[in-house]
Amino acid sequence: MLFNSFEFLIFFPVMIIGFYSLNHKYRWLWLLLGSYFFYIAHEPELIILLIVSTLVDYFCGIKMHEAKKASIKKRYLILSIITNIGILFVFKYLFFFTNNIEWVLDFFGSDVLTKQEANSYNFNQILLPVGISFYTFQTMSYSIEIYRGVIKPERHMGKFALYVSFFPQLVAGPVERASRLLPQLKSETTINVNNIKKGIIMMAWGFFLKLVVADRLGLYVDEAFRTPDSPHSLSLILGSLFFCFQIYYDFSAYTSIAIGAAKTMGYDLIQNFNRPIFSTSFEEFWKRWHISFTTWLRDFIYKPLIRNARYPRLIAVVIVFFINGLWHGANWTFVIWSLLNAFILVVEISTKQFRHKVFNTLKLSKRIRGFLGWLTVLGLMTITLVFFRSPNIHQALVYLEHMFSFQGSLHINILGNAFELFLCLVLIFIVQIIYYYKGNRKVYELFTKQTRIAKYSMCFAYIFVIVLFAINRQNSFIYFQF
Amino acid sequence: MLKSFVIKLVLIAITFIMVYLFFVNKLANDFVDPHYNKFTQQAGGLILGLSRANEGISPTIIEEALADYGLFDLPMVNFALNEAHFGEVYLKAIKNKIHTRNGVFIISISPGNFTAPIGLDAKKTLKYDKRLTLGKVDNYTSSPNYNYIMNAYGAPLYNGFHDLDQWNHRTSHHNGWNEVKLEGKHDTIRATDIENWKALNMKFYKEKIKTQQISQYRYEYFIKTITYLKSKGDVFLVRMPSTYEFLKFETELWKSFDYEMDSIAEFYKIPYFNYINKSYKYKTYDGSHLESESAKSFTKELTEDIKVYLKSNHS
């Protein structure tokens, strides 16, 4: 089920009314059934994977905790990781993997399988389950934290299943740690109007970001990337720049709706963003972007890699970013995008002192340094994201080539609608101003800290803006595909 | 506190619904989009197919020409869309659209009608089709059609206040025909424009075909569509004229296409009118689709052939 669908408009109030009408003892069951229904409404047959992942991690968690020997503990951890990675591999990467093997074998002139035999396996027919990368990583963190002794296993299978499948964050995160979410799901929440208000405002903000801003930018982006060999370089630059904002607003919209939906029930989900577009360096950007996932990579991959100087830090960074790229999708374009980010990060860190010396010599103020840094980050994001958005490496290279060809054309109105283009720019400006002053966490203050008349006016303005300016395409969120 | 909060929420929800319906209604009474008129009436006869039929066959001309017979149910509606490939979704729409036992059904065919993205089996093709316009809509016959606007209209509702979205060379008729004139309100489509669009279109088709395959599922539903329509009236298979380059491109995609369509027509005892060899008589505005005057001439020629067929078979 999509958040931006009519079904959700009915589903969500029913969930909330049911949640508060029930005794605390039965709320977990209500939420679990609702969460499974939420998933089944999208992909009925693939619910089985969610259940398998849940059962295996539940079982491994308890066994790990009960095990006296370290070797047995490790065995259960491996079982949990293999199960989750195995599910991911089969359903997300098998076709990609076999395709690459086939390419390598072809390259060396080996015919292990004929084309017909290879096609008969139909790996490309395997459906990619929605949210698979999110819930497998979430359950893996649970197992690893038990293995490390950070948390104790959850004995109540139903509540654990709810932690894995909690509907607001099931399909696109945030990737919640059990130590944060499970105690909340177990504790009794009472009805709190302020929580419901904050939640609804966050959801309303998310819907505005998605329907009015991100999907509108998407129209321009789709058109720009449809013709990567366009002679209008400026339109290609703008297309990629808009994509930079589109993916941020789209993902931020989902997160806001997820956080808001959970908040209405009294639960706090982790905020995934901290004004990433204002970052003045790539190091800062990766600390502010998709926080729940980047901290996952930091805690469970990067730190173990550099512990006891097992790997040099630079190598560890490259490994982490390789995994980051692959996590986003089974396509080399994502890997290249992520590795380019790693490369920039490495260059940035290793030239930090040199840059400071140059800036000091030039006597640049902190503000100008910040501005230059911000401009550089935005520029490089715009370039690297071309790989992220393109369907293959060839098209990305064609796009980049034409983006920098500057054939004298100043044409940017590729949709043939100057008002829409103007609207895109105005909306980006407005959203960034709001994020600048309120951050991603406290957007609700825009509303709650107003006078009564201002609140009513804002309500009406919101209704008119959504009704008149929303792009009614029921597009799924970009991060659904990951 | 909770009670007043709930009351406020309900009032906001009611306001939202009312404002939404007001603007949906406003849009429905003006120009919606080029496909909208195909979804606003029940039909006695249908023109089916893809974009070539959408722009190249006028229902009015057919209605007038067949009026002498007085045998066929009206109105004739152009229900061809560029996304209307044969399949369960299109057949369901057709079944909902018609109210006749005595209609004329013109099915425009080319290899393009039978394509689906590579790797999709029947189930996935159905899922794919459901995401397109025909799949999103449940109501094909209401006027105004709120269901269409709510589910398939992809632009913002502020468009209800102007009609900038309509291309000044296109007229969307109430019977679903999208007529494209070379002379527009503001400019004229010149020979150089046509050549340019032709090249762009060809490039687009060549890129697109890399991701497409001829689908068994579509073929099966083509047969099911013929079988169903035969129970509701007279069915005519038509291969429309286009330019040499595009027809050559299609032939390369499916070499025995005309032969197979001839066989199907013979088996089901329906006529197959193939006009590709008469393409020189007609003019396109982009290499593939007929411009207004050619569309009218072509429809007249098609109607004459239909009349001849009907005379010999209904007498």
Interface residues (C-beta under 8 A of the other chain):
Chain A: N122 N124 Q125 I191 V193 I196 K197 I200 N417 C459 F460 I463 F464 I466 V467 L468 F469 A470 I471 N472 R473 Q474
Chain B: M1 L2 F5 L9 I12 T15 F16 V19 Y20 F23 G119 D121 K124 M150 N151 Y153 G154 A155 P156 L157 Y158 L164
